[in-house]
Amino acid sequence: MIPSHHWARNFTVTDDDIEYLTGLLLERETPLSSAELARALIEWRIQNEADEFEERFRNVQVYNPAQAYEVGQQVVFPAYDYALATVTSVRPGDNVEYGDFAVIGVEFDDAPEASQTREFAAELTLPHKLSSAGPGDMAQYTDPNSLTAEQILEANTDQIVDTVDERLSETPDLVILAGKWFPSELLLEVNDGHLFLAEAVLDLAGGGPMDTASILKEIGGLGDSPAELQVFSLNYALSSDNRFDEVGPAGRVWWYLKRLEPDDVRETPEMLRYQEIEYDRGALTPDMLALEAELDDELSPLQAPAAVGDEITITLTYPHRRAGTLPLNAKMRRIFPTAHRTQHIWVRLVDAQDGEEYQGWVVRQQRYVSGLSPLYRKHRMPVGAYVSVRQGDSPEKIVVDFRAHRARTEWIRLITPKNGQLSFENEKRAIGAEYDDLMIVGADDLAAVDALFQPTTSNRRSLVGLLRTLIAELSRLTPQGTVHAKTLYSAVNVFRRVPPGPIFATLATEPDFEHVGNHYWKLAGT
């Protein structure tokens, strides 16, 4: 049997295949996914191969040494991978040990010329294992190289479905929505009146989200066509209209009015905006790269590990605490829905402490999740707190947790702006959650701290200057007079959104800074 991976390795989608799949969609009048179409195509090919096998071996005998053969007869040899041959001669055999028998000469159809003609025993009366192989008619056999669609897809689903999906996307007569394909010529008409009614329905629902079937019910449907076709047609019309945003997680199509989406969904919060800084990644030492991976900033060029577990924990940074967001970093993307077809995905954020639910949004392209402000305020979450997320009991539910404990007074770094300048002090504050001591930073006067934020290039000091000021200020708070790289990363991001890479590269390449070991830094010459 041909291994299934050989089947996938040689798998291509031809024009004839596309014609068959298009005809299938026209015949069924039902949208089908790439996976469903891939299965249908494989089953069609298997059937074609079976028909070709049957036709090729019609009136062909399986070689059996006990049988008699005539010149011109076709014979198939299972021992030679079912090679087909034609009998070209028949003569008496000459071996006293075998008694009376015949020898047939055959020519193999696909063999090289030098080895085309071979001889085999026939009319053999002595016992032979091939003589008891059963009926000689090839019609009793099936293609020995055939595989079922289940066997093929089980080992090669992604490769085959991706190939089908890519080829379908090049077919102008087909449209795709929510992962399903359909011929554009069969779409139902959706006019301006239908769209205005859909907008009104969503408006009354506070913007959404609503699934397409519910919208159809409210607007009276699109006639008497099958429900699935109505849903597909309305989906296509809504996706082509800028008033509507598809916001469902994978496998679900939900709609929301764009104008009623929260401000921090339609526009990235200022605190999270990063104006890219060029730097030499070659300057990062292995220890720095390991620390960058540990911090797992959503702006760092990191790949998620193959396995991340059912729960992901991040350390809350100042920009996300202030904006009420979570980073959509390499690991978080394995937990939150990130359907590639849409930029905004509506989710329910579930507070693991008390079960309260909040409306949240995955802003995929900008790599953050919004909607956490009420939860952060309720629990007085500190910057540097460990926040965990895990999948809830449905695709749109994400459970948000933290390591809570009875509030206790602890010393933390507090931002205390003085005359519009950076300043830090160690102060006592009540903390009710576990946190990273190297990352924690507090602020009593948020307005004063916000005034220090540098959102534009025109009023932004250089990263070198910012690091120099921060090391000078933060080193006052420790007996050693040094500052950990994680603390610098946390502090820099109070005033300017920067991932770890540029910070670490600046520390490594600028003569103003001196590394004293274990990720600790000080100003050179101090």
C-alpha positions as CSV (number, residue, x, y, z in Angstrom):
1,M,0.0,0.0,0.0
2,I,1.2,3.5,-0.8
3,P,2.0,5.4,2.4
4,S,-0.4,8.2,3.1
5,H,2.4,10.8,3.3
6,H,3.3,10.0,-0.4
7,W,-0.3,10.7,-1.3
8,A,0.0,14.2,0.4
9,R,3.5,14.9,-0.9
10,N,2.2,14.7,-4.5
11,F,-1.1,16.3,-3.8
12,T,-2.0,19.2,-6.1
13,V,-5.3,20.8,-7.1
14,T,-5.9,20.9,-10.9
15,D,-8.3,22.9,-12.9
16,D,-10.4,19.7,-13.2
17,D,-10.5,19.5,-9.4
18,I,-11.7,23.1,-9.1
19,E,-14.4,22.4,-11.8
20,Y,-15.5,19.4,-9.8
21,L,-15.6,21.3,-6.5
22,T,-17.5,24.2,-8.0
23,G,-20.0,21.8,-9.5
24,L,-20.4,20.2,-6.1
25,L,-21.2,23.5,-4.5
26,L,-23.6,24.4,-7.3
27,E,-25.3,21.1,-6.9
28,R,-25.7,21.1,-3.2
29,E,-26.4,24.9,-2.9
30,T,-24.8,24.8,0.5
31,P,-21.6,26.5,1.6
32,L,-18.8,24.0,2.5
33,S,-15.5,24.5,4.4
34,S,-12.1,23.8,2.9
35,A,-11.9,20.6,5.0
36,E,-15.2,19.4,3.7
37,L,-14.2,20.2,0.1
38,A,-10.8,18.5,0.6
39,R,-12.6,15.3,1.8
40,A,-15.0,15.4,-1.1
41,L,-12.1,15.9,-3.5
42,I,-10.2,13.0,-2.1
43,E,-13.2,10.7,-2.2
44,W,-13.8,11.7,-5.8
45,R,-10.2,11.0,-6.7
46,I,-10.3,7.6,-4.9
47,Q,-13.4,6.7,-6.8
48,N,-11.8,7.7,-10.1
49,E,-8.7,5.7,-9.3
50,A,-11.0,2.7,-8.5
51,D,-12.8,3.1,-11.8
52,E,-9.5,3.3,-13.7
53,F,-8.2,0.2,-11.9
54,E,-11.3,-1.7,-12.7
55,E,-11.1,-0.6,-16.4
56,R,-7.4,-1.3,-16.7
57,F,-7.8,-4.9,-15.4
58,R,-11.1,-5.7,-17.1
59,N,-10.8,-9.3,-18.5
60,V,-7.4,-9.7,-17.0
61,Q,-6.3,-12.9,-15.1
62,V,-4.2,-13.0,-12.0
63,Y,-1.2,-15.2,-12.6
64,N,-1.8,-18.7,-11.2
65,P,0.7,-21.5,-12.2
66,A,-2.1,-24.1,-12.2
67,Q,-4.0,-22.2,-14.9
68,A,-3.7,-22.5,-18.7
69,Y,-3.1,-19.4,-20.8
70,E,-3.3,-18.5,-24.5
71,V,-1.2,-16.2,-26.6
72,G,-2.5,-12.7,-26.4
73,Q,-4.1,-13.1,-23.0
74,Q,-3.4,-10.4,-20.4
75,V,-2.1,-11.5,-17.0
76,V,-1.3,-9.5,-13.8
77,F,1.5,-10.5,-11.4
78,P,0.9,-9.6,-7.8
79,A,4.4,-10.5,-6.8
80,Y,5.7,-7.8,-9.2
81,D,3.6,-5.0,-7.7
82,Y,0.6,-6.0,-9.9
83,A,2.6,-5.5,-13.1
84,L,0.5,-6.2,-16.2
85,A,1.9,-8.5,-19.0
86,T,0.7,-10.1,-22.2
87,V,1.2,-13.7,-23.1
88,T,3.4,-13.9,-26.2
89,S,4.2,-17.7,-26.4
90,V,3.2,-21.0,-24.9
91,R,5.5,-24.1,-25.0
92,P,5.7,-27.5,-23.2
93,G,7.8,-27.5,-20.1
94,D,10.9,-29.7,-19.8
95,N,11.5,-30.9,-16.2
96,V,10.8,-34.4,-15.1
97,E,10.5,-33.4,-11.5
98,Y,7.3,-31.3,-12.3
99,G,5.6,-33.7,-14.7
100,D,3.6,-32.3,-17.6
101,F,3.3,-28.5,-17.5
102,A,3.6,-25.5,-19.8
103,V,5.9,-22.5,-20.0
104,I,4.4,-19.1,-21.0
105,G,6.4,-16.2,-22.3
106,V,5.1,-12.8,-21.3
107,E,6.0,-9.2,-22.1
108,F,5.5,-6.7,-19.3
109,D,3.9,-3.5,-20.4
110,D,5.9,-1.0,-18.2
111,A,9.2,-2.9,-17.9
112,P,12.5,-1.7,-19.6
113,E,13.0,-3.2,-23.0
114,A,15.9,-5.5,-21.8
115,S,13.7,-7.2,-19.2
116,Q,10.3,-7.1,-20.9
117,T,10.2,-10.8,-21.8
118,R,10.1,-13.4,-19.0
119,E,8.9,-17.0,-18.7
120,F,6.6,-18.5,-16.1
121,A,5.2,-22.0,-15.4
122,A,1.6,-22.8,-16.3
123,E,-0.8,-25.8,-16.2
124,L,1.3,-27.0,-13.2
125,T,-0.2,-30.1,-11.5
126,L,2.2,-30.2,-8.5
127,P,1.1,-28.2,-5.4
128,H,2.2,-24.6,-5.3
129,K,1.4,-21.7,-3.0
130,L,0.2,-19.6,-5.9
131,S,-2.1,-22.4,-7.1
132,S,-4.4,-22.0,-4.1
133,A,-4.5,-18.2,-4.2
134,G,-8.2,-18.2,-5.2
135,P,-10.1,-17.0,-8.3
136,G,-7.9,-15.8,-11.1
137,D,-10.3,-13.1,-12.3
138,M,-8.9,-9.7,-11.5
139,A,-12.4,-8.4,-11.1
140,Q,-12.4,-10.1,-7.7
141,Y,-9.6,-7.8,-6.5
142,T,-9.4,-4.1,-5.5
143,D,-6.6,-1.7,-6.0
144,P,-3.9,-2.8,-3.5
145,N,-2.5,0.8,-3.4
146,S,-5.9,2.4,-2.5
147,L,-6.4,4.3,0.8
148,T,-9.5,5.5,2.4
149,A,-10.2,9.2,2.7
150,E,-10.0,8.8,6.5
151,Q,-6.5,7.3,6.2
152,I,-5.2,10.0,4.0
153,L,-6.7,12.9,6.0
154,E,-5.7,11.5,9.3
155,A,-2.0,11.8,8.6
156,N,-2.1,14.8,6.3
157,T,-5.1,17.0,7.1
158,D,-3.3,20.4,7.4
159,Q,-1.1,19.9,4.3
160,I,-4.0,18.8,2.1
161,V,-6.6,21.3,3.4
162,D,-4.1,24.2,3.1
163,T,-3.4,23.2,-0.5
164,V,-7.1,23.1,-1.3
165,D,-7.7,26.4,0.5
166,E,-4.9,28.1,-1.4
167,R,-6.2,26.9,-4.8
168,L,-9.8,27.9,-4.0
169,S,-8.7,31.4,-3.0
170,E,-7.4,31.8,-6.6
171,T,-10.8,31.0,-8.0
172,P,-12.6,34.3,-8.7
173,D,-16.1,32.6,-8.9
174,L,-15.9,31.4,-5.3
175,V,-16.2,33.5,-2.1
176,I,-15.3,32.5,1.4
177,L,-16.8,33.6,4.7
178,A,-16.3,32.1,8.2
179,G,-14.2,29.4,6.6
180,K,-16.9,28.3,4.1
181,W,-16.9,28.5,0.3
182,F,-19.7,29.2,-2.1
183,P,-20.2,30.3,-5.7
184,S,-20.8,34.0,-5.9
185,E,-23.5,33.5,-8.6
186,L,-25.7,31.7,-6.1
187,L,-25.6,34.4,-3.4
188,L,-29.0,35.8,-2.5
189,E,-29.6,39.5,-3.1
190,V,-29.1,41.7,0.0
191,N,-30.2,45.2,-0.6
192,D,-29.7,48.5,1.2
193,G,-33.0,48.0,3.0
194,H,-31.8,44.8,4.5
195,L,-28.5,46.4,5.6
196,F,-30.2,49.4,7.2
197,L,-32.5,47.0,9.1
198,A,-29.4,45.0,10.3
199,E,-27.8,48.2,11.5
200,A,-30.9,49.1,13.4
201,V,-31.1,45.7,15.0
202,L,-27.5,45.9,16.2
203,D,-28.0,49.4,17.4
204,L,-30.8,48.3,19.6
205,A,-28.6,45.5,20.9
206,G,-26.0,48.1,22.0
207,G,-23.8,47.4,19.0
208,G,-23.7,43.6,19.4
209,P,-22.5,41.1,19.3
210,M,-25.2,39.1,17.4
211,D,-25.0,36.0,15.3
212,T,-26.3,36.2,11.7
213,A,-29.3,33.9,12.3
214,S,-30.6,36.2,15.0
215,I,-30.2,39.3,12.8
216,L,-32.0,37.5,10.0
217,K,-34.9,36.6,12.3
218,E,-35.2,40.3,13.4
219,I,-35.2,41.6,9.8
220,G,-37.6,39.0,8.4
221,G,-35.2,36.9,6.5
222,L,-34.2,36.9,2.8
223,G,-37.1,35.0,1.4
224,D,-37.8,31.2,1.3
225,S,-34.2,30.1,0.5
226,P,-32.5,27.5,2.7
227,A,-31.5,29.0,6.1
228,E,-27.8,28.3,5.6
229,L,-27.8,30.1,2.3
230,Q,-29.5,33.1,3.8
231,V,-26.9,33.2,6.6
232,F,-24.1,33.0,4.1
233,S,-25.5,35.7,1.8
234,L,-26.1,38.1,4.7
235,N,-22.6,37.4,6.1
236,Y,-21.1,38.3,2.7
237,A,-23.1,41.5,2.5
238,L,-22.2,42.6,6.0
239,S,-18.5,41.8,5.5
240,S,-18.5,44.1,2.5
241,D,-20.0,47.0,4.4
242,N,-17.8,49.2,6.6
243,R,-20.5,49.7,9.2
244,F,-20.2,46.2,10.4
245,D,-17.4,44.3,12.1
246,E,-17.1,40.5,12.4
247,V,-16.0,39.8,15.9
248,G,-16.7,36.1,16.6
249,P,-14.1,33.6,17.8
250,A,-13.1,30.8,15.5
251,G,-16.0,28.8,14.3
252,R,-18.6,31.5,15.1
253,V,-19.7,34.6,13.1
254,W,-20.9,37.5,15.3
255,W,-21.5,41.0,14.2
256,Y,-20.9,44.4,15.9
257,L,-21.4,48.0,14.8
258,K,-18.0,49.5,14.4
259,R,-19.1,53.0,15.6
260,L,-20.3,51.5,18.9
261,E,-17.1,49.6,19.7
262,P,-15.1,50.9,22.6
263,D,-12.5,53.6,21.9
264,D,-9.6,51.4,22.9
265,V,-10.7,48.9,20.3
266,R,-11.1,51.3,17.4
267,E,-7.9,53.1,18.4
268,T,-4.8,51.8,20.2
269,P,-4.4,53.5,23.6
270,E,-1.6,56.0,23.6
271,M,0.3,54.1,26.4
272,L,0.6,51.0,24.1
273,R,1.9,52.7,21.0
274,Y,5.4,51.8,20.1
275,Q,7.4,53.9,17.6
276,E,10.0,51.4,16.5
277,I,13.6,51.8,17.6
278,E,16.3,50.4,15.4
279,Y,18.8,48.3,17.3
280,D,21.4,45.6,16.8
281,R,20.0,42.3,18.0
282,G,23.5,40.9,17.6
283,A,24.4,42.9,20.7
284,L,22.1,40.9,22.9
285,T,24.0,38.3,24.9
286,P,22.5,34.8,25.5
287,D,21.5,35.9,29.0
288,M,19.7,38.9,27.6
289,L,17.9,36.8,25.0
290,A,16.8,34.5,27.8
291,L,15.5,37.4,29.9
292,E,13.7,38.8,26.8
293,A,12.0,35.4,26.4
294,E,11.1,35.4,30.1
295,L,9.5,38.9,29.9
296,D,7.7,37.8,26.7
297,D,6.7,41.3,25.7
298,E,4.1,41.2,22.9
299,L,6.4,43.5,20.8
300,S,9.4,41.2,21.0
301,P,10.2,38.9,18.0
302,L,9.4,35.7,19.8
303,Q,7.8,32.4,18.8
304,A,5.5,30.6,21.2
305,P,6.9,27.2,22.4
306,A,5.3,24.1,21.0
307,A,3.5,23.5,24.3
308,V,2.4,26.3,26.6
309,G,0.0,24.5,28.9
310,D,-3.6,25.3,29.8
311,E,-2.8,28.4,31.8
312,I,-0.5,31.3,30.9
313,T,0.9,33.8,33.5
314,I,2.3,37.2,32.6
315,T,3.7,40.0,34.7
316,L,1.5,43.1,34.5
317,T,3.4,46.2,33.2
318,Y,2.6,49.8,33.7
319,P,1.2,50.5,30.1
320,H,-1.2,47.6,30.3
321,R,-2.2,48.3,33.9
322,R,-2.9,52.0,33.0
323,A,-4.7,51.1,29.7
324,G,-6.7,48.3,31.3
325,T,-5.3,45.7,28.9
326,L,-3.4,42.5,28.7
327,P,-0.5,41.8,26.2
328,L,-1.3,39.4,23.4
329,N,2.2,38.0,23.4
330,A,3.5,34.7,21.9
331,K,2.0,32.5,24.7
332,M,-1.2,34.5,25.1
333,R,-2.1,33.9,21.5
334,R,-2.5,30.2,22.3
335,I,-5.2,31.0,24.9
336,F,-7.1,34.0,23.4
337,P,-9.0,33.4,20.1
338,T,-7.1,34.9,17.2
339,A,-9.2,34.1,14.2
340,H,-7.2,35.3,11.1
341,R,-10.3,36.6,9.3
342,T,-11.0,39.5,11.6
343,Q,-9.0,42.1,13.5
344,H,-11.3,42.5,16.5
345,I,-12.7,39.5,18.5
346,W,-15.3,39.9,21.2
347,V,-14.7,37.9,24.3
348,R,-16.1,37.5,27.9
349,L,-13.5,38.1,30.6
350,V,-14.4,36.1,33.7
351,D,-13.0,37.2,37.1
352,A,-11.8,33.9,38.6
353,Q,-12.0,35.4,42.1
354,D,-15.8,36.1,42.1
355,G,-17.1,34.9,38.7
356,E,-18.1,38.4,37.5
357,E,-17.9,38.8,33.7
358,Y,-16.7,41.8,31.7
359,Q,-16.9,42.6,28.0
360,G,-13.4,42.2,26.4
361,W,-11.9,42.6,23.0
362,V,-8.9,40.9,21.3
363,V,-7.3,43.5,19.1
364,R,-5.2,41.1,17.1
365,Q,-3.1,43.3,14.9
366,Q,-2.1,45.6,17.7
367,R,-1.5,42.6,20.1
368,Y,-3.5,43.5,23.1
369,V,-6.7,42.5,24.9
370,S,-8.9,45.4,26.3
371,G,-11.6,45.4,28.9
372,L,-9.6,44.7,32.0
373,S,-9.9,48.2,33.7
374,P,-12.9,47.3,36.0
375,L,-11.2,44.1,37.2
376,Y,-7.9,45.9,37.9
377,R,-9.6,48.6,39.8
378,K,-11.7,46.2,41.8
379,H,-8.7,44.3,43.0
380,R,-6.3,47.2,43.2
381,M,-3.9,45.3,41.0
382,P,-0.3,46.5,41.3
383,V,2.1,46.9,38.4
384,G,4.3,43.8,38.5
385,A,1.4,41.5,39.6
386,Y,1.3,38.0,38.2
387,V,-1.8,37.7,36.1
388,S,-3.0,34.3,34.7
389,V,-5.4,33.5,32.0
390,R,-7.0,30.2,30.9
391,Q,-9.7,29.1,28.5
392,G,-13.3,29.2,29.9
393,D,-16.1,26.8,29.2
394,S,-16.8,28.3,25.8
395,P,-14.6,29.7,23.0
396,E,-15.4,33.3,23.9
397,K,-14.8,33.0,27.6
398,I,-11.4,33.7,29.1
399,V,-10.8,33.3,32.8
400,V,-8.5,35.9,34.4
401,D,-6.9,35.1,37.7
402,F,-4.2,36.3,40.0
403,R,-2.5,35.1,43.1
404,A,-4.6,36.9,45.7
405,H,-3.8,37.1,49.5
406,R,-4.9,39.2,52.4
407,A,-3.6,42.7,51.8
408,R,-0.3,43.3,53.7
409,T,1.9,46.4,53.9
410,E,5.1,46.1,51.8
411,W,7.9,48.4,50.6
412,I,7.6,49.2,46.9
413,R,9.1,51.6,44.4
414,L,6.8,54.6,44.1
415,I,7.0,57.2,41.3
416,T,7.1,60.6,42.9
417,P,7.4,63.3,40.2
418,K,9.1,66.5,41.5
419,N,8.7,69.7,39.4
420,G,7.9,67.7,36.4
421,Q,11.0,65.5,36.7
422,L,11.4,61.8,37.3
423,S,11.9,60.6,40.9
424,F,11.4,57.4,42.9
425,E,11.1,56.6,46.5
426,N,10.6,53.4,48.6
427,E,7.2,53.7,50.2
428,K,4.9,51.3,52.1
429,R,1.7,50.3,50.4
430,A,-1.0,47.6,51.0
431,I,-0.6,44.9,48.4
432,G,-3.1,42.0,48.0
433,A,-1.6,40.1,45.2
434,E,1.7,38.3,44.5
435,Y,4.1,40.2,42.3
436,D,7.5,40.3,40.8
437,D,9.6,42.4,43.2
438,L,11.9,43.5,40.3
439,M,8.9,44.8,38.2
440,I,6.6,46.4,40.8
441,V,6.2,50.2,40.6
442,G,3.5,52.4,42.1
443,A,2.1,55.9,41.7
444,D,-0.2,58.0,43.9
445,D,-0.5,60.9,41.5
446,L,-1.4,59.3,38.2
447,A,-2.0,62.7,36.5
448,A,1.5,63.8,37.4
449,V,2.9,60.5,36.1
450,D,0.9,60.8,32.9
451,A,2.3,64.2,32.4
452,L,5.8,62.6,32.2
453,F,4.7,60.2,29.5
454,Q,6.3,61.0,26.1
455,P,4.0,59.9,23.4
456,T,5.6,61.7,20.4
457,T,9.1,61.8,19.0
458,S,9.2,65.6,19.2
459,N,9.1,65.7,23.0
460,R,10.8,62.3,23.6
461,R,14.2,62.1,25.2
462,S,16.6,59.5,23.8
463,L,16.5,56.0,25.2
464,V,20.1,56.5,26.3
465,G,19.1,59.7,28.2
466,L,16.0,58.0,29.7
467,L,18.0,55.0,30.9
468,R,20.7,57.3,32.4
469,T,18.1,59.2,34.4
470,L,16.3,56.0,35.6
471,I,19.5,54.3,36.7
472,A,20.6,57.4,38.6
473,E,17.2,57.6,40.3
474,L,16.6,53.9,41.0
475,S,20.1,53.1,42.1
476,R,19.5,55.4,45.1
477,L,16.9,53.0,46.4
478,T,19.4,50.0,46.8
479,P,22.4,49.6,49.0
480,Q,24.4,48.3,46.1
481,G,23.6,51.3,43.9
482,T,22.7,49.0,41.0
483,V,19.5,48.4,39.0
484,H,18.2,45.1,37.5
485,A,17.4,45.0,33.8
486,K,13.8,43.9,34.5
487,T,13.4,47.0,36.8
488,L,14.7,49.2,34.0
489,Y,12.3,47.6,31.5
490,S,9.4,48.2,33.8
491,A,10.4,51.8,34.6
492,V,11.1,52.7,31.0
493,N,7.6,51.6,30.0
494,V,6.1,54.1,32.5
495,F,7.4,56.9,30.3
496,R,7.7,55.4,26.9
497,R,6.5,52.1,25.3
498,V,9.6,50.1,24.5
499,P,10.1,46.3,24.3
500,P,13.1,44.7,26.1
501,G,15.3,44.3,22.9
502,P,16.2,48.0,22.3
503,I,16.6,48.6,26.1
504,F,19.0,45.7,26.5
505,A,20.9,46.6,23.3
506,T,21.4,50.2,24.5
507,L,22.7,49.0,27.8
508,A,25.1,46.6,26.1
509,T,26.5,49.1,23.5
510,E,26.5,52.5,25.2
511,P,29.6,53.4,27.3
512,D,27.4,55.2,29.9
513,F,26.4,51.9,31.3
514,E,28.3,49.2,33.2
515,H,27.2,45.6,33.7
516,V,28.0,44.3,37.1
517,G,26.6,40.7,36.7
518,N,23.3,38.9,37.0
519,H,21.5,41.4,34.9
520,Y,22.4,44.3,37.2
521,W,23.6,47.6,35.8
522,K,25.0,50.9,37.1
523,L,26.2,54.1,35.5
524,A,29.8,53.9,34.3
525,G,32.3,55.5,36.7
526,T,30.1,55.4,39.8
